[in-house]
């Protein structure tokens, strides 16, 4: 985007911080469904929905090491919960689900 032609509201939609905030919303929704299906404990889904946080700066630090944005994201979220990244949506979300789903929702995420 060309900064001088971009209004703040529009530019804010496409920030890395907002991208990961939207990914976290997708993670939370997927976790809720997985808990309803008995795949993960309800307490885990509740923790993701109410306590999980994500920082674009932390995701970037992890991504520089692991060379994968989704792994970096899940690791950062797991750190915020003091959990293992593999416990986030096990067997549920595929790598492309968060980016694809959240991309269509970004206009609504603030």
C-alpha positions as CSV (number, residue, x, y, z in Angstrom):
1,X,0.0,0.0,0.0
2,X,1.1,3.5,-0.7
3,X,1.1,5.2,2.7
4,X,0.3,8.7,1.6
5,X,-2.8,7.5,-0.2
6,X,-3.9,5.1,2.5
7,X,-6.4,6.2,5.1
8,X,-5.6,5.0,8.7
9,X,-8.7,2.8,8.9
10,X,-7.8,1.0,5.7
11,X,-4.1,0.7,6.5
12,X,-5.0,-0.7,9.9
13,X,-6.8,-3.6,8.3
14,X,-3.6,-4.8,6.6
15,X,-1.1,-4.5,9.5
16,X,0.6,-7.6,10.8
17,X,-0.9,-7.0,14.2
18,X,-4.4,-7.2,12.8
19,X,-3.6,-10.2,10.6
20,X,-2.5,-12.2,13.7
21,X,-5.5,-10.9,15.7
22,X,-7.8,-12.3,13.0
23,X,-5.8,-15.5,13.0
24,X,-6.4,-15.7,16.7
25,X,-10.1,-15.3,16.2
26,X,-10.1,-18.2,13.8
27,X,-8.1,-20.3,16.2
28,X,-10.6,-19.5,19.0
29,X,-13.6,-20.4,16.8
30,X,-12.0,-23.7,15.7
31,X,-11.1,-24.5,19.2
32,X,-14.6,-24.0,20.4
33,X,-15.9,-26.4,17.8
34,X,-13.2,-28.9,18.6
35,X,-14.2,-28.7,22.3
36,X,-17.8,-29.2,21.4
37,X,-16.8,-32.3,19.5
38,X,-14.7,-33.6,22.4
39,X,-11.4,-33.4,20.5
40,X,-9.9,-30.9,22.9
41,X,-10.9,-30.1,26.5
42,X,-13.5,-27.4,27.0
43,X,-11.1,-25.7,29.4
44,X,-8.5,-25.4,26.6
45,X,-10.9,-23.8,24.2
46,X,-12.0,-21.4,27.0
47,X,-8.4,-20.4,27.7
48,X,-7.8,-19.8,24.0
49,X,-10.9,-17.6,23.8
50,X,-10.3,-15.6,27.0
51,X,-6.6,-15.6,27.7
52,X,-4.6,-16.1,24.5
53,X,-2.8,-13.2,23.1
54,X,-0.5,-12.7,20.1
55,X,2.1,-10.1,19.2
56,X,3.3,-9.5,15.7
57,X,6.8,-8.7,16.9
58,X,7.0,-12.0,18.8
59,X,5.7,-13.9,15.7
60,X,8.3,-12.3,13.6
61,X,11.1,-13.3,16.1
62,X,9.9,-16.9,16.0
63,X,9.4,-16.9,12.3
64,X,13.0,-15.8,11.7
65,X,14.1,-19.0,13.4
66,X,11.5,-21.5,12.2
67,X,10.9,-20.0,8.7
68,X,7.1,-20.7,8.9
69,X,4.5,-18.1,9.7
70,X,1.8,-20.4,11.0
71,X,4.2,-22.4,13.2
72,X,5.5,-19.0,14.5
73,X,1.9,-17.9,15.2
74,X,0.9,-21.0,17.1
75,X,4.1,-21.0,19.1
76,X,3.6,-17.3,20.1
77,X,0.0,-18.0,21.1
78,X,1.0,-21.1,23.1
79,X,3.6,-19.0,24.9
80,X,0.9,-16.6,25.9
81,X,-1.0,-19.6,27.4
82,X,2.1,-21.4,28.7
83,X,1.2,-24.4,26.6
84,X,2.7,-26.5,23.9
85,X,1.9,-25.2,20.4
86,X,0.8,-28.7,19.4
87,X,-2.1,-28.4,21.7
88,X,-3.7,-25.6,19.7
89,X,-6.4,-27.1,17.4
90,X,-4.8,-30.6,17.1
91,X,-5.9,-32.4,14.0
92,X,-8.4,-29.6,13.3
93,X,-6.9,-26.5,11.6
94,X,-4.7,-27.2,8.6
95,X,-1.9,-24.7,7.8
96,X,-3.9,-22.7,5.3
97,X,-7.1,-22.4,7.3
98,X,-6.1,-19.5,9.5
99,X,-4.7,-17.3,6.8
100,X,-7.4,-18.1,4.2
101,X,-10.3,-17.7,6.6
102,X,-8.9,-14.7,8.4
103,X,-8.1,-13.0,5.1
104,X,-11.8,-12.9,4.2
105,X,-12.6,-11.6,7.7
106,X,-10.0,-8.9,8.0
107,X,-12.3,-6.1,6.9
108,X,-14.4,-6.9,10.1
109,X,-11.4,-7.3,12.5
110,X,-10.5,-4.2,14.4
